[in-house]
Amino acid sequence: MIIKNIKFVKNKKNVTLRADVTFANAHTESVYFTTPLTNDSFVFKDSAPFLAAFLIPCMKRGENITIEGSVSKKQLENTKKIMKLFKKWGIGMHTIEVSAINVTKDTRKGQVGAFFSAGVDSFYTYFKNKSIIRNLILVNGFDIELENKILWLKTLKNVEKVAGEQKVRLITVETNIKRVIEKYVLWDWGHGGALGAVALFLRGGITTTYLAGSLGNKELFPYGTHPKLDIFWGTETLDLIHDGTECTRFEKVKSISSFKEALTYLHVCAQNRKGVYNCGECDKCLRTMTELATFGVLQKTKTFPDVIDLSLIKKSYIDKALRYDKPFRNCLMILKLENREKELQVAIEYSLKNSLRFSLKRAVVKGVKNFDQNYNNRRFYRLVFQMTGNQDRNVLFKALSVVGVIK
């Protein structure tokens, strides 16, 4: 890969860092990070964000990286540590060579910030560390696709209210790097480097950045964000902290359920349908609603339906291999002890038992997904991925993603 034509552009509204990236045997694509002009002093003007964003895709392809620009010496050294960690994990990543025209040392120290999506993990990390966090970072183009403008505006409005009520600065960043990363590697593996890239982009003003982890210490497994990995996206002065591993997600939901802001603005939906903040129907919504009901606060929330559709709970597949059964079993135990929500108890028990039964449909879906990932160079995924609608990722992609055919 060649990363070149790194440019910093400023206009009356935004400041933008952009570059051209070219994978071997592929056409050149323009990628960018942009933020409002008011955040000009936070932007660090070098090539470091692009190296972080595309390191793992290039490791997956076994493709060396040449950077026609400047990067941090510590960051360049850390790429070797990242490769060593992935080799230890044994997940099929290659050791590659990375070179840059200019190698410098960061010297500037700044403030403390945290990535914030208004989700369970980010609310937990913020409230846990609110005494030192001065900036919340909201990214357009990661969890929310760039095409999904309605949902972005709803999320932005809510996060602005959180920042206002908490008297912290909100920094928004828009980027298209996910579109390019996903062509070459699963977002599950690429999103950690993408978050690191945004932190590097903003290290002109923020040099301690919290990334909210989604798993507890006993649940950790090799993944795109991980306590052993995220620290290596830093530089001489930039520290990235993978936060929250002392708790499971179930425990985090319990913790944030006492905060008004979380109950008012919580956003967890995995589907991100056109303009819908929380659909109340996807697995993630159902799991969160079940946990909120268990802690007796579901009807106090402002972003979920007051009532859980129990038929959807019964139909849901609770993947034991991914330990998704644990929060449901925890809910069931509490509800039984407190003798509450009898119908919800029945629905959970039915789903847990039904999920253990053999399903030909699930077996076929798993087979197709594994073939596409391991033997077909993800051609099926990329074909569907490119059929993007005007407001949201296309319906076919959504449907196939829900059933697990593509990932």
C-alpha positions as CSV (number, residue, x, y, z in Angstrom):
1,M,0.0,0.0,0.0
2,I,1.1,3.6,-0.7
3,I,-0.2,6.4,1.5
4,K,0.5,9.7,-0.3
5,N,-0.8,13.2,-1.1
6,I,-1.4,14.0,2.6
7,K,-3.1,17.3,2.8
8,F,-4.5,19.6,5.5
9,V,-7.4,21.7,4.2
10,K,-9.3,24.4,6.1
11,N,-12.4,26.3,5.1
12,K,-15.0,28.5,6.9
13,K,-16.7,25.4,8.5
14,N,-14.3,22.5,8.8
15,V,-10.7,21.4,9.0
16,T,-9.9,18.2,7.1
17,L,-6.9,15.9,6.9
18,R,-7.0,13.7,3.7
19,A,-4.8,11.3,1.9
20,D,-4.8,9.0,-1.2
21,V,-4.3,5.3,-0.4
22,T,-3.6,2.6,-3.0
23,F,-3.7,-1.1,-2.3
24,A,-1.8,-3.4,-4.6
25,N,-3.8,-4.2,-7.7
26,A,-6.5,-1.7,-6.7
27,H,-7.5,1.9,-7.7
28,T,-6.5,4.8,-5.6
29,E,-9.1,6.0,-3.0
30,S,-9.3,9.3,-1.2
31,V,-9.8,9.0,2.6
32,Y,-10.3,11.8,5.1
33,F,-10.9,12.9,8.7
34,T,-12.8,16.2,9.2
35,T,-14.0,18.1,12.2
36,P,-15.6,21.6,12.7
37,L,-13.3,24.6,12.5
38,T,-13.7,25.3,16.2
39,N,-11.6,22.1,16.8
40,D,-8.7,23.3,14.7
41,S,-6.2,23.4,17.6
42,F,-7.0,19.7,18.3
43,V,-5.9,18.4,14.9
44,F,-2.4,17.0,14.4
45,K,-1.3,17.4,10.9
46,D,0.6,14.3,9.9
47,S,0.1,10.8,8.3
48,A,-0.2,8.9,11.6
49,P,-4.0,8.4,11.4
50,F,-3.8,6.8,8.0
51,L,-1.1,4.3,9.1
52,A,-3.3,3.3,12.1
53,A,-6.4,2.9,10.0
54,F,-4.8,0.7,7.3
55,L,-2.2,-1.3,9.2
56,I,-4.5,-4.3,10.0
57,P,-6.0,-4.4,6.5
58,C,-2.5,-4.6,5.1
59,M,-1.4,-7.2,7.6
60,K,-4.4,-9.3,6.5
61,R,-3.3,-9.0,2.8
62,G,0.4,-9.3,3.6
63,E,1.1,-6.0,1.9
64,N,3.9,-3.6,2.9
65,I,3.1,0.1,3.6
66,T,5.0,3.1,2.2
67,I,4.0,6.4,3.7
68,E,4.9,9.6,1.8
69,G,4.6,11.7,4.9
70,S,5.4,12.0,8.6
71,V,4.6,9.6,11.4
72,S,5.6,9.3,15.1
73,K,8.7,7.3,15.9
74,K,6.9,5.6,18.8
75,Q,4.0,4.7,16.5
76,L,6.3,3.2,13.9
77,E,7.9,1.1,16.7
78,N,4.5,0.1,17.9
79,T,3.5,-1.4,14.6
80,K,6.1,-4.2,15.3
81,K,4.5,-4.9,18.7
82,I,1.0,-5.0,17.0
83,M,2.3,-7.6,14.5
84,K,3.9,-9.6,17.3
85,L,0.6,-9.7,19.2
86,F,-1.4,-10.8,16.2
87,K,1.1,-13.5,15.5
88,K,0.7,-14.7,19.1
89,W,-3.1,-14.7,18.6
90,G,-2.7,-16.8,15.5
91,I,-5.5,-15.4,13.5
92,G,-3.9,-15.3,10.0
93,M,-2.3,-11.8,10.0
94,H,1.0,-11.3,8.3
95,T,4.2,-9.5,9.4
96,I,4.8,-6.6,7.0
97,E,7.3,-3.8,6.4
98,V,6.2,-0.2,7.2
99,S,8.3,2.8,6.1
100,A,7.8,6.6,6.1
101,I,9.7,9.5,4.6
102,N,9.7,11.4,7.9
103,V,9.8,10.0,11.4
104,T,9.4,12.5,14.3
105,K,8.8,12.5,18.0
106,D,5.6,13.9,19.6
107,T,6.2,16.4,22.4
108,R,2.9,18.1,22.9
109,K,0.7,17.2,25.9
110,G,-3.0,17.9,26.0
111,Q,-6.4,17.1,27.6
112,V,-8.3,14.0,28.4
113,G,-11.1,12.7,26.1
114,A,-13.2,9.7,25.6
115,F,-15.0,8.1,22.6
116,F,-18.7,8.5,23.2
117,S,-21.6,6.9,21.2
118,A,-24.2,7.1,24.0
119,G,-24.0,3.4,24.3
120,V,-23.8,1.3,27.5
121,D,-20.0,1.0,27.4
122,S,-19.3,4.7,26.7
123,F,-21.8,5.9,29.3
124,Y,-20.1,3.6,31.9
125,T,-16.6,4.8,31.0
126,Y,-17.6,8.5,31.1
127,F,-19.4,8.3,34.4
128,K,-16.6,6.3,35.9
129,N,-13.9,8.8,34.8
130,K,-16.0,12.1,34.6
131,S,-13.7,13.9,37.0
132,I,-10.9,14.0,34.4
133,I,-12.7,13.7,31.1
134,R,-13.0,17.1,29.4
135,N,-13.9,16.0,25.9
136,L,-16.4,13.6,24.3
137,I,-15.5,12.3,20.8
138,L,-18.4,11.3,18.5
139,V,-17.6,9.7,15.2
140,N,-19.8,9.9,12.1
141,G,-19.0,7.0,9.7
142,F,-18.3,4.1,12.2
143,D,-21.4,2.8,14.1
144,I,-23.6,5.1,12.0
145,E,-23.0,4.9,8.3
146,L,-22.3,8.2,6.5
147,E,-25.5,7.6,4.4
148,N,-27.7,7.4,7.5
149,K,-28.0,11.1,7.9
150,I,-31.3,11.1,9.8
151,L,-29.9,8.8,12.5
152,W,-26.7,10.8,12.7
153,L,-28.6,14.0,13.4
154,K,-30.7,12.3,16.1
155,T,-27.6,10.9,17.7
156,L,-25.7,14.2,17.5
157,K,-28.6,16.1,19.0
158,N,-28.7,13.7,22.0
159,V,-25.0,13.6,22.6
160,E,-24.9,17.4,22.4
161,K,-27.4,17.4,25.2
162,V,-25.3,15.0,27.3
163,A,-22.2,17.2,26.7
164,G,-24.2,20.3,27.6
165,E,-25.6,18.8,30.8
166,Q,-22.2,17.5,31.8
167,K,-20.4,20.7,30.8
168,V,-17.8,19.0,28.7
169,R,-16.7,19.7,25.1
170,L,-18.1,17.6,22.3
171,I,-15.8,17.0,19.3
172,T,-17.4,15.4,16.2
173,V,-15.3,13.7,13.6
174,E,-16.5,12.5,10.2
175,T,-14.4,10.0,8.3
176,N,-14.9,7.6,5.4
177,I,-12.1,5.1,6.3
178,K,-14.6,2.4,7.3
179,R,-15.8,2.1,3.7
180,V,-12.2,1.3,2.6
181,I,-11.2,-0.9,5.6
182,E,-14.3,-3.1,5.2
183,K,-13.3,-4.1,1.7
184,Y,-10.3,-5.9,3.0
185,V,-10.9,-7.0,6.6
186,L,-13.9,-7.5,8.9
187,W,-14.8,-4.4,10.8
188,D,-14.6,-6.6,13.9
189,W,-10.8,-6.5,13.3
190,G,-10.4,-3.1,11.7
191,H,-12.4,-0.9,14.1
192,G,-9.7,-0.7,16.8
193,G,-7.2,0.8,14.3
194,A,-9.9,3.1,13.1
195,L,-10.5,4.4,16.6
196,G,-6.8,4.8,17.1
197,A,-6.7,6.8,13.9
198,V,-9.3,9.3,15.2
199,A,-7.3,9.6,18.5
200,L,-4.2,10.3,16.5
201,F,-6.0,12.9,14.4
202,L,-7.1,14.7,17.5
203,R,-3.8,14.4,19.5
204,G,-3.0,18.1,18.9
205,G,-5.3,18.8,21.8
206,I,-6.2,15.4,23.4
207,T,-3.3,13.1,24.5
208,T,-5.2,10.8,26.8
209,T,-8.1,9.0,25.1
210,Y,-10.4,6.5,26.7
211,L,-11.8,3.6,24.6
212,A,-14.7,1.9,26.2
213,G,-14.3,-1.8,26.1
214,S,-17.2,-4.1,25.6
215,L,-16.0,-7.2,27.5
216,G,-15.1,-8.0,31.1
217,N,-11.6,-9.5,31.9
218,K,-12.9,-13.0,32.1
219,E,-14.7,-12.6,28.7
220,L,-11.7,-11.2,26.7
221,F,-10.6,-12.9,23.4
222,P,-8.5,-11.7,20.4
223,Y,-10.5,-8.9,18.8
224,G,-10.1,-5.5,17.1
225,T,-10.1,-3.6,20.4
226,H,-8.4,-5.3,23.3
227,P,-6.4,-4.0,26.4
228,K,-3.2,-5.6,25.0
229,L,-3.7,-4.0,21.6
230,D,-5.2,-0.5,22.1
231,I,-2.2,0.8,24.0
232,F,-0.1,0.4,20.8
233,W,-2.0,3.0,18.8
234,G,-0.4,5.7,20.9
235,T,2.7,7.8,20.5
236,E,5.4,9.4,22.7
237,T,2.6,11.6,24.3
238,L,-0.7,10.0,23.2
239,D,-2.0,7.3,25.6
240,L,-5.0,5.2,24.6
241,I,-6.8,3.5,27.6
242,H,-9.0,0.5,27.1
243,D,-11.5,1.0,29.9
244,G,-14.1,-1.0,31.7
245,T,-12.9,-4.5,31.7
246,E,-13.5,-4.8,35.4
247,C,-17.2,-5.2,34.6
248,T,-19.4,-7.3,32.3
249,R,-21.9,-5.5,30.1
250,F,-24.7,-6.7,32.4
251,E,-22.9,-5.0,35.4
252,K,-22.5,-1.8,33.3
253,V,-26.2,-1.7,32.5
254,K,-26.9,-1.9,36.2
255,S,-24.4,0.8,37.0
256,I,-25.6,3.4,34.4
257,S,-29.3,2.7,35.2
258,S,-29.0,5.1,38.1
259,F,-28.0,8.0,35.8
260,K,-30.7,10.2,34.3
261,E,-28.7,11.0,31.2
262,A,-28.2,7.3,30.4
263,L,-31.9,6.6,30.7
264,T,-32.7,9.6,28.6
265,Y,-30.2,9.2,25.7
266,L,-29.1,5.6,25.6
267,H,-28.4,4.2,22.1
268,V,-27.5,0.6,21.6
269,C,-29.2,-0.5,18.4
270,A,-27.2,-2.8,16.1
271,Q,-29.4,-2.3,13.1
272,N,-29.3,1.5,12.7
273,R,-32.3,1.4,10.4
274,K,-33.1,4.6,8.6
275,G,-33.6,7.3,11.3
276,V,-34.5,4.8,14.1
277,Y,-32.5,5.5,17.3
278,N,-33.3,2.1,18.9
279,C,-35.4,-0.4,17.0
280,G,-36.5,-2.4,20.0
281,E,-36.3,-5.5,17.9
282,C,-32.7,-6.5,17.2
283,D,-30.7,-8.8,19.5
284,K,-28.8,-6.0,21.1
285,C,-32.0,-3.9,21.8
286,L,-33.8,-6.9,23.2
287,R,-30.9,-7.9,25.4
288,T,-30.5,-4.3,26.8
289,M,-34.3,-3.9,27.3
290,T,-34.4,-7.2,29.2
291,E,-31.6,-6.0,31.4
292,L,-33.2,-2.6,32.0
293,A,-36.5,-4.4,32.8
294,T,-34.6,-6.6,35.3
295,F,-33.3,-3.6,37.1
296,G,-36.7,-2.0,37.1
297,V,-35.9,1.0,34.9
298,L,-37.1,0.1,31.4
299,Q,-40.2,2.3,31.7
300,K,-38.1,5.2,32.8
301,T,-36.0,5.2,29.6
302,K,-36.8,7.6,26.8
303,T,-35.3,5.8,23.8
304,F,-36.9,2.3,24.1
305,P,-40.5,1.0,23.9
306,D,-42.0,0.6,27.4
307,V,-42.9,-3.0,26.7
308,I,-40.7,-5.8,25.4
309,D,-42.2,-7.9,22.5
310,L,-41.9,-11.3,24.1
311,S,-42.5,-13.1,20.8
312,L,-39.2,-11.6,19.6
313,I,-37.4,-12.8,22.8
314,K,-38.7,-16.3,22.1
315,K,-37.6,-16.2,18.5
316,S,-34.1,-14.8,19.2
317,Y,-31.1,-17.0,18.9
318,I,-28.9,-16.7,22.0
319,D,-25.4,-17.7,21.0
320,K,-23.8,-19.6,23.9
321,A,-20.4,-19.8,22.1
322,L,-20.3,-16.0,22.3
323,R,-21.5,-16.1,25.9
324,Y,-24.6,-14.1,25.1
325,D,-26.6,-16.5,27.3
326,K,-25.0,-15.2,30.5
327,P,-26.8,-11.9,30.7
328,F,-30.1,-13.6,30.0
329,R,-29.4,-16.2,32.7
330,N,-28.5,-13.4,35.1
331,C,-31.7,-11.6,34.3
332,L,-33.7,-14.8,34.8
333,M,-32.1,-15.5,38.1
334,I,-32.9,-12.0,39.5
335,L,-36.5,-12.1,38.2
336,K,-37.1,-15.4,39.8
337,L,-35.6,-14.4,43.1
338,E,-37.7,-11.2,43.1
339,N,-40.8,-13.0,41.6
340,R,-41.3,-10.4,38.9
341,E,-42.0,-10.4,35.2
342,K,-43.3,-13.9,34.9
343,E,-44.1,-13.7,31.2
344,L,-40.6,-12.4,30.5
345,Q,-39.1,-15.3,32.5
346,V,-41.0,-17.8,30.3
347,A,-39.8,-16.1,27.1
348,I,-36.2,-16.1,28.3
349,E,-36.4,-19.8,29.3
350,Y,-37.9,-20.7,26.0
351,S,-35.2,-18.9,24.0
352,L,-32.4,-20.4,26.0
353,K,-33.6,-23.9,25.4
354,N,-34.5,-23.3,21.8
355,S,-31.1,-21.9,21.0
356,L,-29.4,-25.1,22.1
357,R,-31.4,-27.2,19.5
358,F,-29.8,-28.0,16.2
359,S,-30.9,-25.7,13.4
360,L,-30.3,-26.6,9.7
361,K,-30.8,-22.9,8.8
362,R,-28.1,-21.8,11.2
363,A,-25.8,-24.5,10.0
364,V,-26.2,-23.5,6.4
365,V,-25.8,-19.8,7.2
366,K,-22.6,-20.6,9.2
367,G,-21.2,-22.7,6.3
368,V,-21.9,-19.9,3.7
369,K,-20.3,-17.3,6.0
370,N,-17.2,-19.4,6.7
371,F,-16.7,-20.3,3.0
372,D,-17.0,-16.6,1.9
373,Q,-14.5,-15.5,4.6
374,N,-12.0,-18.3,4.4
375,Y,-12.1,-19.5,0.7
376,N,-13.9,-16.9,-1.4
377,N,-11.9,-13.8,-0.4
378,R,-15.1,-12.3,0.9
379,R,-16.4,-11.7,-2.7
380,F,-20.0,-12.3,-1.7
381,Y,-19.7,-9.9,1.2
382,R,-18.1,-7.2,-0.9
383,L,-20.7,-7.6,-3.7
384,V,-23.6,-7.0,-1.2
385,F,-21.6,-4.3,0.7
386,Q,-21.3,-2.1,-2.4
387,M,-25.1,-2.0,-2.9
388,T,-25.5,1.0,-0.7
389,G,-28.7,3.0,-0.4
390,N,-29.1,6.7,-0.1
391,Q,-29.9,6.8,3.6
392,D,-28.6,3.6,5.0
393,R,-26.7,0.4,4.3
394,N,-28.9,-1.5,1.9
395,V,-31.8,-3.7,2.9
396,L,-30.2,-6.9,1.5
397,F,-27.0,-6.2,3.5
398,K,-29.0,-5.7,6.6
399,A,-31.1,-8.8,6.1
400,L,-28.1,-11.1,5.4
401,S,-26.2,-9.5,8.4
402,V,-29.1,-10.2,10.8
403,V,-29.2,-13.9,9.9
404,G,-25.4,-14.1,9.9
405,V,-24.6,-14.9,6.3
406,I,-22.2,-12.0,6.0
407,K,-20.2,-10.3,8.8
